[in-house]
Amino acid sequence: MKMERTSVFHATSPQTHAIAKLFYFDLAISALIFLLVTGLVVFIAIRFRRRADAEIPRQDLGDPKLETIWTVIPALILVGLLVATAYTMHRVNPPVGERAPDVVIVAHQWWWEFRYPQVRVTTANELHLPLGANTLLRLESADVIHDFWVPDLAAKSDAIPGHPSFVWLTPEREGIFLGSCAEYCGMCHGQMGIRVIVEPPEVFAQWLQRQQRTPAAPPNDAAAQRGQRLFLAHTCMNCHTLAGTAAHGVIGPDLTHLAERQTLGAGVLTNDAVRLAQWIAEPQRFKEGCHMPNPRLTDAEARDLAAYLEALQ
């Protein structure tokens, strides 16, 4: 699937199209004002420049008519900008009404939890959406203020503890769209990436079906079986959930279908067995300040644990 460029000028949803139109409108008004004011300043500086033989100009204490004009016109411009902004805000985020959210997004230090409540699916850091569907997102935070921002698809939206907010999102093109947290939230703020994977509705439905399945038992592989025993015996299960096992932790991401994800650590590493083993053994090496502790495993144990997790699809 194609990785799309990330830019506020690369609108790929009705929401970002509306924001882009407002930006260009504001830019045009600002440019006209700049050209008018600059032109008048240059004209006056040349036309009324002081000459050696000129007398002292007549001193004028003011012109009520002129002052009224240059007060009323900017006020009308500001009113016009206010109306355009309010109209755009309504188009981007119309009232939710009684609509239940399609996805609940919970921001954590420093990763993203995506819940699909209608089908009881939970994943992390990679948000899958069907192409063309008008999707309602509910934003929450588990700790501090974060900001969900995928420039191609949606406006910046705060995730505030105890105060959920809602975002409408309607992707118009397939692809992988990158985003990030746009509100400083601590040491790993810059490593809190988002991937939005927009796929055709039938592909999205297949992905949901796979996510609803409890992972099969690990293959008949000695390393994966050792990894399963390590996962259940060590502290992994205290922080993470893994469907079909006794692991029901909610501190870290749900690992039930980790093998299907493209990245690790909210985008800091590509997801494969080698990098997963490195991440497990030394998370602070790749994401200094993250809340995942060093499990103090040997290299062989880390590889076994990675073999187990990479077998779960």
N, C-alpha and C positions, 0 to 999 in steps of 0.2 A: 504494500500500500504506500502511496506517495506521501512523503513528508512535506507538508506545506510550509512556505515561508511564514515567519511571524512578523506581522506589521499591522498597525492600526489603520493603515491605508489599504489593507488587503481584505476588505469586507466580504464575508461569506455567509451572512445570515441577514434576515430583514432587520434585526436589531442593530447590527453594526452598520448596515447601509443607512439607516436613519441617523445614527450618530455621525457618520461620515458626511452626510448631506448637511447636517447642522454645522459641522466644523467648516465646510467649504462656504456656507452662507456667512458665518461669522467672519471667516477670513476675508471674504469679498468686501463686507461692510468695513472691516478694519483697514483694508488696503485702500478703499476709496477715501476714508477719513485721513489716512496717512498722506496720500497723494494730494488731497485738497489742502491740508494744513501746511505741508511742506512746500507746495506750490505757492501758496499765499505768502509764506515767510520769505521765499526766494524773490517773489515779485516785489514785495514791499521793501526788502533790503536793497534791491536794485533801483526801483522807481523812486523811492524816497530817501536815498542815501544822502548824507550830508555833503554839500559842496562848499568850496572855500569862500565863495562870495554870497552864500545863502544867509538870510536873516534867521534869527531864532524862530522856530515854528510857533504858531499860535497854540497856547496851552488849553486843552479841552478837558473838562472835568468829567465827561461821560456822555453817552448817548443812550437814553432809556430804550429807544426802539431797537438799536443794534444789540444791546445787552439782553433784551427780551428774546430776540431771534436766536442768539447763540446759547441761550438757556433752554428754550423750548425745543429746538431741533435735536440736541443731544438727548433730552428727556424722551422724545418720541422714538429715537433710535434705540434707547435702552428698553423702552416698553416693547418695541418690536422684537428685540432679542429675547426678552423675557417670554413673550408669547410663543416664539419659535422653540425655545428651550422646553417650556412646559408641554407643548405639543409633542416634541420628540420624546420626552420622558414618558408620556402616556403611551406612545407607540412602542417604546422599548420594553416597558414594564406595565402593561395594563393590569387592572385589578384581578386578583386571584379568584375571588368569589369562593365557592364551595369546592373548587377543584383540589383534589388530593395531589400531592407532589409525585412526580414520576421518579425522581431521584432525590435522596437526602444526602447532602454533602456535609461532612463533619471535618473541619480543619483541626489538625493536631500539630504540636511541635514535634517533628517538622515533616509531616506527610498528610495525605488526603485520604479520607475514608468515603467511599461511594456506596450507598445503600439503595437498592431497588425494592422498596417496601411492598409493592404489589406482587412481586414474585419471590420475595425473601432471598435476595441475592446480595452479597456484600463483597466488594473488592477494594483495591487500594491503588491510588495514584494514576490509574488509567481509566478514564471515563468513556464508556462505549455508548454511542447514541445512534439511533436510526436516522438515515437520511430523510430530510423533509418533514420530520415529525415536530410538532409544536410541543416541546418538552418543558415541563415546569420543574425547576430546581429549588430545593429548600436549603438555605445555607445556615449552618450552625458552627459553633466553635466549642472545642472541648477544654480550652485553656485560656488563651489570650486572644486579642483581636487579630484576625488574619484578613486577607483580601483575595478573593477568587478572581483571576483575570486571565482570560484567553483572548488576546487582542483581535484575532480574526473573527471570533464568534460572539463575544459578549462584552458588555461594559464591566469596569471594575465594580465589584460588589463586596461590601464588608461582611465578614462572618464574626459576629459579636457574641460573646458568651451570654446566654440567657435571653437573647433577642434575635430570634430567627428572622431571616429575610428571604425574599423569593426572587427568582430570576427566570425569565422566559428565554428559551434558546431554540432556534429553528435552523439547523445547518442546511446549507444549500448545495454543498459539494462533498464528495467522499474525500477521505484523506486523514492524515494524522496532524492535529493542530496542537501546538505547544503553548503552554501558559505557565503562570507562576503565582506565587503569593506576592501581592503588591503593597503589603503593609508590614513594616519592619516588626518582626515577632520574636526576635532572639538570635542566638548565635548562628544557627543554620538557616536563617531566612533565605539566603541566596541559593540554597540547595533544596528548595521545596517546589520542585517542578510538577507540572500537570501535563498529561497527555490526553487529548480528546480524540478518540478514534471513531470517526463517522463512517458508517457502513450501510449498504442497502438494507432495507427492512428485513428481508429474508435471512441475510447473513447475521444481522443483529439478533434475530429470533433464535438462530442456531447457537449463537454465543450464549444467550440466556439459558437455553436448554442445557448446555454443557456446564454452566455455572451452577445450575440447580442440582446436578448430580453429585452425590458423595463420591469423592475420589476412590477409585478401585484400590485394592491392596497393592502394595509395591510389587513390582515384578519379581520373579524368582532370581533375585540378584543378591549376593551376599552383602555387598556394600550398602545397598538400599535397606536391607533388613537390619543391618547394624545401625544405620542412620535412624530408622524408625525407633529402635530401642533407646538411642541417645536422646531423640526428641522428647520422648515420654518420660525419660528418667531425669533429664536436666531441667533447668528453669525455663526452657522454651515454652512449655505448655502453660506457664503462669502468665505469660504476656500475650500469647497468640492463640487464635482459634484455628482448629483444623478439623473440619467436619468428619464424622466417622470415628473420632478418637475421643479421649477424655480431655482434650485441650480445648478450653473455652475462655481463654484470656482475652481481655478487651483493651489492653494497654497498647499493644502493637498491632500492625496490620493483620488481617485475616489471611492465612497462608494456604487456604484450602485448594486454590487453583494457581498457586504461585508460578508453576511451570508455564502457564499460558501468557504471563506478563512479559513485556518487552524489556523492562528495566528493573533495577533494584534501588532501594534507598531513595525513592522519589526522583529517579532519573540520574543518579550519580554513576551508575554502572549498567552496562548491558547485561541482560539476564542470560547466563549460561552456567553450566556446572562449575567451571573453573573460577569465574568471578564470584559466584555465590559462595563457594568455599572460602575465598579470600575475604568476602564481606562477613561471613559468619565468624571467622577467626579474628579479624581485626576491624570491626566497624568504624572505630574512631580514626583509623588510618584514612578512610575514604570520606568520612563525614564527621569531622572533629566537632564534638559538642552534642552529637545526637544522643538520645536517651537509651539506645541499645547498649547494654553492658557487654564487656568482653567475657565470653563464656568460658575462657581458659581451656580450650580444647587443643589437642594435638592436631597437627596438620592432617594426619590420617583420619581423625575423628571428624574434622571439618569437612573433609572430602566425602566421608560416608553420609554425613547429615545432608550435604548438598545433593548427593546421589538420590537420597530418599525424597527430598522436596522437589527435585527436578523430574521425578517420576510421577508426580501427582498432577494430573490434568483434569 
